Amino acid sequence: MSALLKVLAVVIAGACAVAPAAAQRADGDPGGRRMQGGGINYAPQPGVFVVVSTDSYAQTVRLRGADGKTADVYVNSNVYDLSKLNAGDRIQVNFLEPDGMNNRLAAANIWPVK
């Protein structure tokens, strides 16, 4: 009987370990908002993007990658002043790595590209 309980405990522990990972994968890229890759703990590679639009109220900028995909990127006011950006501007962006508390796509640094 004790061997059966040990096997049952291992099966339950394994199921508990897999469930959070499955939930993360299922929630990793709702609505296609990631430009590249996907997943809850994934940040796109730094690169040059074209500004499609800005939303100063939401502190976001919509960017288009070289592959044509677009995504909204949160920009903290300490990172860059969104009022300096216009549609069509080219900018280089480094992204923050999302964590368990906040999985939105966010900019760590932004530089204008001439």
ZIVENQUI-V645604 format. One record per pair of residues at least 24 apart in sequence whose C-alpha atoms are under 6 Angstrom apart, sorted by the first residue. I is the first residue (numbers start at 0). J is the second residue. D is the distance in Angstrom with one decimal. If there is no record, write none. Layout:
BEGIN
i	j	d
I	J	D
I	J	D
END
This chain:
BEGIN
i	j	d
32	70	5.0
34	68	5.9
34	70	6.0
39	102	5.9
40	97	5.2
40	98	6.0
42	96	5.1
45	92	5.5
45	93	4.5
46	91	5.4
46	92	5.7
47	90	5.4
47	91	4.2
48	89	5.7
48	90	5.5
49	87	5.8
49	88	5.7
49	89	4.6
50	86	5.1
50	87	5.3
50	88	5.3
51	86	4.9
52	86	5.3
72	104	5.2
72	105	5.1
73	105	4.5
74	105	6.0
74	106	5.4
78	108	6.0
END
